[in-house]
Amino acid sequence: MEREAVLTQLGYTPNSALTAQLEKIENNTKGYGKLIKHVIDLHNSLKVDGSYVAMSNTNDYFKIKIGEVSPEVVEEAHEKIEHFSEKFKASLLKVEGKETYYIIGFQE
């Protein structure tokens, strides 16, 4: 998938800085090519409830940020994320004390 298409589907307006950031994420995420379509699908599924997938500004990974609208919405988001991780063999890293995960890569 083209970088500009990925950026657009995640809600970004493509530019050279964002394209370079996405390239770093591609290079740092094991199995990026196997996961990217599913990452976009997860983003679309989560954004209905105020959660989303974005590029991390502090680490070269995608991050999943859960919107804290209500306990029910948070629980539903966690279920979607768990399903994504299990179905597509994605390694996730939970950020301690936050409703945030990093997508580390594809599990072999």
Beta strands, then each sheet from edge to edge (+ up, - down):
strand 1: 52-55
strand 2: 62-65
strand 3: 90-94
strand 4: 100-106
sheet 1: 1+ 2- 4+ 3-
end
